[in-house]
Amino acid sequence: MFDFIADDIDVYQSDIKIMTNWAEDAASQMKIAIEDGSDTDGVFANVYADAHASNKGAAAGAKSADINMGASGAPLAVTKTDILDQIVDVNIVLSEQNVPETQRWMVVPVWFCGMILKSDLKDASLAGDGTSILRNGRIGLIDRTEIFESNLLYSTTDGTYTVWHALGGQRSALSFASQMTKVEHLDKVESTFGSVVRGLNVYGYKILKSSALVDFYIRKGTA
């Protein structure tokens, strides 16, 4: 749910489209509320737990059972020198589940993407677009996987470390639906000269294929 007030004074004194800008901000804040890993109702606070048992832990891999995706008490430390290895390992886990090679993705913390930009990923072929990652600053396609950064992933404390449940997967892993069920415009509001816009958004997700979802339990390494 969202609501905001467009005060008449602001509207008349401003030369920008107040209602449009505030509506855009409301949409952005609603996106944060939906994804927020620090909120028990947030998608990122729950979805990682639905990954297949062979797609998480220190012995991941449906066939190899020796790929380290991190585990409670032993999160996987990621550094700029081995970050490509970690991305490749996520893809190996998916491949051992016979997950299609197309439309794969990862959602990782902001610092993870920063490490990619600081790493030695200078080979333009890795980005899938013929352009070096370091040359254009683009976090795009790496080893068949589209990389997305998010500051909303679920994080917690494990010993002395802050850890994150990063995600890897393929389009078939889950579905998500969001719908604005009601939007109201109220012209008269007590204690102010202005208009109120409020709306109700309902959303939900469903895991369709747990074998196409990876829980990547990581911390920021120091090397």
Secondary structure, 3 states (H helix, E strand, C coil): CEEEEEEHHHHHHCCCCHHHHHHHHHHHHHHHHHHCCCCCCCHHHCHHHHCCHHHCCCCECCCCCCECCCECCECEEECCCCHHHHHHHHHHHHHCCCCCCCCEEEEECHHHHHHHHHCCCCCHHHHCCCCCHHHHCCCCEECCEEEEECCCCCEEEECCEEEEEEEEEEHHHEEEEEEEEEEEEECCECCECEEEEEEEEEEEEEECCHHHEEEEEEEECCC
